[in-house]
Amino acid sequence: MLETTHIDDVNVVRLKDTNRLNAPIAEPVKEGLLEYFNKPNVSVVFDMEGIKFIDSSGFAVFLSAMKAANNNVGQFKLCNATEDVMELF
């Protein structure tokens, strides 16, 4: 579901095999992201390149990841969001 690359001390995460972050996949994506924040001081960048659609469940995934990062002195950032997807934010 998630594909991760490492650049220095940053985990760059992106969706694998889909261009939608919606209810059917939100829970496993959330679980995958939250695993990173079991340790303190972890940095994760979610690369949104290619994502064409996010629903409220997908948006909730990002809120959960941001909360977990803040609770563990970590960082969670988004990058490469399209203009259409940015309208949600």
C-alpha positions in Angstrom: 0.0 0.0 0.0 2.8 2.4 0.9 6.2 2.7 -0.7 9.1 4.3 1.2 12.4 5.7 0.2 14.9 7.2 2.6 16.7 10.5 1.9 19.2 11.2 4.7 17.1 11.0 7.9 13.7 11.5 6.1 11.3 8.8 5.2 9.6 9.7 1.9 6.3 7.8 1.6 4.0 7.5 -1.3 1.0 5.5 -2.3 1.7 2.4 -4.3 -0.6 1.2 -7.2 -3.3 3.8 -6.7 -4.0 7.5 -7.3 -6.8 7.8 -4.7 -6.7 8.1 -1.0 -10.2 7.3 0.1 -12.2 5.2 2.5 -11.4 1.7 1.1 -7.7 2.2 1.7 -7.6 4.9 4.5 -7.2 2.6 7.4 -4.2 0.5 6.2 -2.5 3.7 5.0 -3.1 5.3 8.4 -1.7 2.2 10.2 1.4 2.3 7.9 2.1 5.9 8.6 1.5 5.7 12.4 4.1 2.9 12.6 6.8 5.5 11.8 5.9 7.5 14.9 6.3 4.7 17.4 9.8 6.2 17.9 10.5 9.9 18.7 12.2 12.4 16.3 11.1 10.7 13.1 10.5 12.7 9.9 8.1 11.6 7.3 7.2 13.4 4.0 4.1 12.1 2.2 4.7 12.5 -1.5 1.3 13.2 -3.1 2.6 13.1 -6.7 0.0 11.4 -8.8 -2.8 11.5 -6.3 -5.9 12.8 -8.0 -8.5 12.3 -5.3 -8.7 12.5 -1.5 -12.0 12.1 0.4 -12.6 12.9 4.1 -11.3 9.5 5.2 -8.0 10.3 3.4 -7.8 13.7 5.0 -8.3 12.1 8.4 -5.3 9.9 7.7 -3.1 13.1 7.4 -4.6 14.5 10.6 -3.8 11.3 12.5 -0.3 11.3 11.2 0.3 14.9 12.1 -1.0 14.3 15.6 1.2 11.2 16.1 4.2 13.1 14.8 3.6 16.1 17.2 3.1 13.7 20.1 6.5 12.0 19.4 8.5 15.1 18.6 8.5 14.1 14.9 7.6 15.8 11.7 5.0 15.0 9.1 4.9 17.0 5.8 3.1 16.8 2.5 4.7 17.5 -0.9 3.7 17.5 -4.6 0.0 18.0 -4.1 -1.9 19.0 -7.2 -4.0 22.1 -7.3 -7.2 20.1 -7.3 -6.2 18.1 -4.2 -5.0 21.3 -2.4 -8.5 22.7 -2.5 -9.3 20.2 0.2 -6.8 21.9 2.5 
